[in-house]
Amino acid sequence: MNDRNIPHIVVSRLPRYLQALEHMLHDGIHTTSSQELGDMIGISAAQIRKDLSQFGEFGKQGKGYGVSFLVEQLQQILNVNRHWEIALVGAGNLGHAIAHYQDFNKHGFNVTMIYDSDPALIGTQIGSYVVQNAANMVDEIRKAGIKVGMITVPANSAQAVADELVKAGVQAILNYAPINLNVPEGVRVQYIDPIIYLQRMTYYLG
């Protein structure tokens, strides 16, 4: 299910619901309510019911939600009921750490290609993968049919890398570089900049 008319803010909350429900399932909880789920993640029960109603009816009044069923439905909605291969560009310290992060695999995301332009890094091993030459990534990523990319290069290189990923057919980019990217319509970009989040918190510490 992938309705383009669903507001982005609603879609952005679904992974939080899924994460909380997966924790419940792990703890042996088989039924929950919007109130219980809301208490776990700090979102009102009314908001949760409203968000879920955009995709159908998943619970029964007075009985709540079946946790396993709702996990399956949210996985289907978010297209994470399958495995996604990822091309990672940037084999420095951050890229190296991300390539070793095991929770990606647990949630259906597999880093399968790693690229860099530094001759000192090309050919080195990260886990079970060899760092490839970024000069070849457009053809190789396109041939592999990979739709998801991660950028862990310095800010001054990020736009050029994004351009190459778009040429390769990548449609979703997770960008760790502290810069906004210009991409064509239809290519999704998610930004992760820890500095911004730290600055938001330190505002309240003054």
MARNU-771972 format. One record per residue: x negated, y, z of N, C-alpha, C in turn; residue in one letter. Coordinates in steps of 0.02 Angstrom, whole numbers, plus 50000, padded with zeros to 5 digits. Example, Ala and Ser with C-alpha at 12.3 -4.5 7.8 and 13.67 -1.06 7.14 Angstrom:
// MARNU-771972
neast|nnorth|nup|caeast|canorth|caup|ceast|cnorth|cup|r
49340|49716|50390|49385|49775|50390|49340|49835|50390|A;
49358|49888|50354|49316|49947|50357|49355|50002|50394|S;
***
This chain:
// MARNU-771972
neast|nnorth|nup|caeast|canorth|caup|ceast|cnorth|cup|r
49957|49941|50000|50000|50000|50000|49956|50062|50000|M;
49965|50107|49953|49922|50165|49948|49961|50222|49918|N;
50002|50255|49960|50044|50309|49937|50006|50374|49942|D;
49993|50405|49885|49954|50466|49883|49989|50524|49917|R;
50055|50517|49931|50092|50572|49962|50087|50572|50038|N;
50057|50521|50066|50048|50519|50138|49997|50572|50158|I;
50013|50616|50207|49966|50668|50227|49899|50639|50251|P;
49846|50672|50234|49779|50648|50253|49772|50642|50328|H;
49802|50687|50366|49796|50686|50439|49827|50621|50466|I;
49880|50597|50433|49911|50534|50455|49863|50475|50441|V;
49836|50474|50380|49789|50421|50362|49729|50420|50409|V;
49706|50480|50429|49647|50484|50472|49659|50456|50541|S;
49722|50451|50562|49737|50422|50628|49744|50346|50626|R;
49759|50319|50568|49771|50247|50563|49712|50204|50587|L;
49649|50222|50569|49593|50181|50594|49589|50181|50671|P;
49610|50236|50703|49609|50237|50776|49661|50188|50804|R;
49719|50186|50772|49770|50137|50793|49744|50066|50784|Y;
49714|50055|50726|49689|49988|50711|49635|49967|50761|L;
49590|50012|50777|49536|49997|50824|49564|49978|50893|Q;
49613|50017|50917|49643|50004|50982|49680|49937|50982|A;
49715|49923|50928|49752|49860|50922|49705|49800|50919|L;
49648|49807|50885|49600|49753|50882|49570|49739|50951|E;
49561|49792|50991|49538|49782|51060|49590|49744|51100|H;
49654|49762|51091|49708|49727|51125|49708|49653|51107|M;
49701|49640|51042|49702|49570|51018|49644|49532|51049|L;
49586|49564|51053|49528|49532|51084|49540|49516|51157|H;
49579|49560|51190|49593|49551|51261|49653|49505|51274|D;
49681|49476|51221|49736|49429|51229|49804|49461|51237|G;
49810|49525|51218|49875|49560|51221|49911|49550|51155|I;
49972|49523|51157|50007|49505|51096|50064|49551|51078|H;
50086|49591|51126|50140|49638|51113|50123|49705|51145|T;
50139|49759|51111|50126|49825|51139|50182|49872|51120|T;
50179|49931|51148|50228|49984|51133|50191|50045|51108|S;
50227|50091|51077|50196|50153|51055|50170|50193|51114|S;
50204|50186|51172|50181|50221|51232|50114|50193|51256|Q;
50109|50127|51258|50047|50095|51281|49989|50111|51233|E;
50004|50107|51169|49953|50122|51118|49932|50195|51123|L;
49981|50240|51133|49966|50311|51139|49923|50327|51200|G;
49937|50293|51256|49898|50303|51317|49825|50283|51306|D;
49814|50233|51265|49745|50209|51253|49704|50259|51213|M;
49736|50293|51165|49698|50335|51119|49713|50409|51124|I;
49758|50428|51171|49771|50498|51181|49813|50531|51128|G;
49860|50494|51100|49907|50520|51050|49977|50504|51075|I;
50024|50550|51066|50091|50539|51092|50125|50480|51059|S;
50169|50446|51097|50206|50390|51070|50248|50411|51011|A;
50277|50471|51015|50319|50496|50961|50279|50504|50896|A;
50217|50529|50903|50174|50538|50844|50156|50471|50813|Q;
50142|50422|50855|50125|50356|50829|50185|50326|50791|I;
50244|50331|50820|50303|50304|50786|50315|50340|50720|R;
50306|50406|50720|50316|50445|50659|50265|50425|50606|K;
50202|50417|50626|50150|50398|50578|50165|50330|50547|D;
50180|50281|50589|50191|50213|50565|50254|50209|50521|L;
50303|50251|50536|50366|50249|50497|50355|50270|50425|S;
50300|50304|50411|50284|50324|50342|50270|50263|50299|Q;
50254|50207|50331|50234|50147|50293|50284|50090|50300|F;
50336|50099|50340|50385|50047|50348|50405|50039|50421|G;
50443|49987|50435|50465|49972|50503|50425|49913|50529|E;
50385|49923|50580|50340|49871|50604|50359|49844|50673|F;
50405|49877|50707|50423|49855|50774|50499|49850|50782|G;
50520|49822|50838|50591|49817|50853|50606|49856|50916|K;
50659|49895|50913|50677|49937|50970|50687|49894|51033|Q;
50653|49913|51086|50658|49877|51149|50610|49819|51154|G;
50578|49800|51098|50531|49744|51099|50460|49764|51082|K;
50451|49824|51054|50385|49848|51037|50356|49818|50974|G;
50290|49816|50971|50255|49793|50911|50218|49727|50925|Y;
50221|49682|50877|50177|49623|50880|50107|49646|50861|G;
50060|49637|50907|49992|49664|50895|49960|49633|50834|V;
49961|49567|50829|49929|49533|50773|49961|49555|50706|S;
50027|49559|50705|50062|49580|50644|50043|49651|50624|F;
50040|49696|50675|50025|49766|50660|49953|49774|50637|L;
49907|49734|50666|49838|49734|50643|49835|49715|50569|V;
49869|49662|50551|49869|49640|50481|49897|49693|50435|E;
49952|49726|50456|49983|49777|50414|49937|49837|50405|Q;
49905|49859|50459|49861|49917|50454|49799|49900|50412|L;
49774|49840|50419|49717|49819|50377|49736|49821|50303|Q;
49797|49800|50288|49820|49802|50219|49829|49873|50195|Q;
49858|49916|50236|49869|49986|50217|49802|50021|50204|I;
49753|50008|50246|49688|50040|50241|49641|50004|50192|L;
49665|49950|50161|49625|49912|50113|49562|49883|50145|N;
49567|49865|50209|49509|49833|50242|49523|49760|50257|V;
49572|49733|50220|49584|49660|50224|49543|49625|50170|N;
49489|49657|50150|49442|49630|50101|49373|49658|50120|R;
49321|49634|50085|49253|49659|50098|49235|49711|50045|H;
49205|49766|50068|49182|49819|50024|49106|49821|50024|W;
49076|49818|49965|49004|49825|49959|48986|49899|49958|E;
48930|49915|49988|48908|49985|49995|48838|49993|49968|I;
48828|50047|49930|48761|50067|49909|48737|50123|49955|A;
48682|50112|49988|48653|50160|50035|48594|50194|50001|L;
48595|50260|50001|48541|50298|49970|48505|50338|50024|V;
48443|50320|50036|48403|50352|50088|48380|50299|50137|G;
48318|50277|50132|48292|50222|50172|48247|50246|50229|A;
48256|50308|50250|48218|50335|50306|48243|50307|50372|G;
48229|50343|50427|48247|50318|50493|48323|50306|50500|N;
48363|50355|50477|48436|50349|50483|48461|50292|50439|L;
48440|50291|50377|48461|50238|50331|48442|50169|50356|G;
48382|50166|50385|48358|50102|50412|48403|50078|50469|H;
48422|50125|50513|48465|50107|50569|48534|50086|50546|A;
48561|50122|50497|48627|50105|50471|48628|50037|50437|I;
48576|50023|50401|48571|49958|50366|48571|49900|50415|A;
48549|49912|50477|48547|49860|50528|48608|49859|50573|H;
48655|49905|50562|48713|49910|50606|48762|49854|50591|Y;
48768|49807|50636|48806|49746|50624|48882|49756|50621|Q;
48907|49808|50654|48980|49818|50656|49009|49833|50588|D;
48970|49857|50540|48996|49867|50473|49022|49800|50445|F;
48981|49748|50452|49000|49682|50426|49063|49656|50460|N;
49069|49668|50526|49126|49643|50563|49191|49674|50539|K;
49187|49733|50510|49248|49768|50488|49256|49771|50413|H;
49218|49728|50378|49229|49721|50306|49187|49765|50261|G;
49134|49796|50289|49090|49839|50249|49020|49810|50249|F;
48993|49798|50189|48928|49766|50184|48880|49809|50142|N;
48826|49831|50174|48774|49867|50136|48737|49815|50095|V;
48744|49820|50029|48714|49769|49986|48660|49797|49940|T;
48655|49863|49935|48602|49894|49894|48575|49954|49933|M;
48509|49960|49935|48475|50015|49969|48426|50048|49921|I;
48430|50114|49917|48389|50151|49869|48350|50207|49902|Y;
48293|50223|49873|48254|50281|49894|48209|50302|49836|D;
48187|50365|49838|48142|50389|49786|48069|50394|49810|S;
48058|50379|49873|47991|50383|49902|47951|50320|49884|D;
47896|50327|49846|47857|50268|49827|47834|50227|49886|P;
47826|50260|49945|47803|50224|50005|47858|50178|50032|A;
47921|50192|50015|47977|50152|50040|48002|50101|49989|L;
47995|50117|49925|48019|50072|49873|47981|50006|49877|I;
48019|49951|49880|47989|49885|49884|47982|49860|49955|G;
47995|49903|50005|47992|49880|50074|48056|49843|50092|T;
48053|49805|50145|48109|49763|50165|48148|49796|50222|Q;
48215|49797|50216|48259|49817|50271|48308|49759|50280|I;
48300|49722|50333|48341|49663|50342|48327|49614|50286|G;
48380|49593|50252|48372|49546|50197|48370|49581|50129|S;
48367|49648|50129|48368|49685|50066|48303|49722|50054|Y;
48285|49727|49991|48226|49764|49970|48248|49833|49946|V;
48213|49884|49969|48229|49953|49947|48213|49960|49873|V;
48264|49981|49835|48257|49987|49763|48241|50060|49743|Q;
48216|50067|49683|48199|50133|49656|48263|50171|49639|N;
48273|50230|49669|48333|50269|49657|48341|50289|49584|A;
48287|50288|49546|48290|50306|49474|48333|50257|49436|A;
48343|50197|49463|48381|50146|49428|48452|50136|49455|N;
48471|50177|49504|48532|50160|49541|48597|50169|49500|M;
48599|50216|49454|48661|50226|49417|48681|50163|49380|V;
48635|50135|49341|48651|50075|49302|48665|50015|49347|D;
48625|50008|49401|48631|49949|49444|48695|49951|49485|E;
48714|50010|49511|48775|50016|49550|48836|50006|49505|I;
48833|50036|49446|48889|50028|49399|48897|49954|49379|R;
48842|49920|49366|48845|49849|49347|48874|49807|49403|K;
48858|49824|49466|48882|49786|49523|48954|49803|49541|A;
48981|49858|49512|49050|49877|49525|49062|49905|49595|G;
49010|49933|49626|49016|49960|49694|49052|50027|49692|I;
49101|50035|49737|49143|50095|49739|49129|50140|49799|K;
49088|50115|49846|49075|50153|49908|49000|50166|49914|V;
48982|50228|49929|48912|50246|49938|48902|50283|50004|G;
48842|50277|50031|48821|50315|50090|48760|50356|50073|M;
48759|50418|50095|48703|50463|50083|48669|50478|50149|I;
48605|50460|50154|48566|50474|50215|48500|50507|50196|T;
48503|50551|50146|48444|50588|50124|48446|50658|50152|V;
48391|50696|50148|48391|50766|50171|48442|50808|50132|P;
48463|50863|50163|48515|50905|50134|48497|50929|50063|A;
48434|50945|50052|48415|50972|49987|48417|50920|49931|N;
48426|50857|49948|48431|50805|49896|48501|50776|49890|S;
48545|50793|49937|48609|50759|49942|48654|50770|49882|A;
48657|50831|49855|48701|50844|49798|48679|50805|49737|Q;
48614|50803|49725|48589|50765|49667|48605|50691|49675|A;
48600|50665|49735|48616|50595|49748|48691|50583|49737|V;
48732|50629|49762|48804|50624|49752|48822|50623|49678|A;
48789|50666|49639|48802|50667|49566|48786|50600|49534|D;
48732|50569|49556|48712|50504|49528|48762|50450|49549|E;
48785|50453|49611|48834|50403|49634|48899|50409|49595|L;
48920|50470|49581|48981|50480|49542|48972|50452|49472|V;
48914|50464|49442|48899|50436|49375|48903|50359|49377|K;
48884|50331|49433|48883|50258|49440|48952|50228|49452|A;
49003|50272|49460|49070|50248|49471|49092|50244|49543|G;
49051|50270|49589|49069|50271|49659|49127|50319|49670|V;
49176|50298|49709|49236|50339|49719|49246|50361|49792|Q;
49203|50337|49836|49206|50357|49906|49135|50363|49933|A;
49120|50421|49964|49052|50435|49988|49055|50454|50062|I;
49014|50419|50101|49004|50438|50171|48939|50477|50173|L;
48943|50541|50190|48886|50586|50185|48860|50606|50254|N;
48798|50585|50270|48766|50603|50333|48725|50667|50326|Y;
48714|50691|50266|48674|50752|50256|48715|50813|50276|A;
48684|50862|50310|48721|50921|50334|48733|50972|50279|P;
48772|50951|50229|48788|50995|50173|48853|50972|50141|I;
48894|51020|50118|48955|51002|50082|48938|50983|50011|N;
48971|50932|49986|48957|50907|49919|49012|50929|49871|L;
48992|50943|49810|49040|50956|49756|49048|50892|49716|N;
49109|50865|49717|49123|50803|49681|49187|50812|49641|V;
49196|50772|49589|49258|50777|49549|49319|50757|49589|P;
49377|50781|49565|49440|50760|49596|49446|50684|49591|E;
49469|50655|49644|49476|50582|49645|49420|50546|49680|G;
49366|50583|49695|49311|50555|49734|49317|50580|49805|V;
49323|50534|49852|49332|50552|49923|49264|50557|49957|R;
49256|50610|49997|49195|50619|50036|49213|50627|50109|V;
49178|50590|50152|49185|50596|50224|49118|50619|50252|Q;
49119|50671|50294|49057|50699|50321|49046|50677|50393|Y;
48984|50660|50408|48964|50643|50476|48902|50685|50493|I;
48912|50736|50534|48857|50779|50555|48859|50784|50631|D;
48818|50747|50667|48820|50749|50741|48809|50818|50770|P;
48771|50860|50735|48758|50928|50761|48822|50967|50769|I;
48866|50961|50719|48930|50998|50722|48970|50975|50782|I;
48973|50910|50794|49012|50885|50851|48981|50905|50918|Y;
48915|50906|50921|48881|50929|50982|48896|51003|50994|L;
48896|51043|50942|48909|51114|50949|48981|51126|50971|Q;
49027|51085|50948|49097|51092|50971|49103|51078|51046|R;
49063|51031|51070|49066|51014|51141|49031|51066|51185|M;
48973|51089|51162|48935|51136|51204|48970|51203|51210|T;
49016|51219|51165|49057|51280|51172|49091|51282|51240|Y;
49113|51223|51263|49150|51219|51326|49104|51215|51388|Y;
49039|51212|51376|48992|51205|51432|48961|51271|51453|L;
48975|51325|51416|48944|51389|51431|48974|51422|51492|G;
***
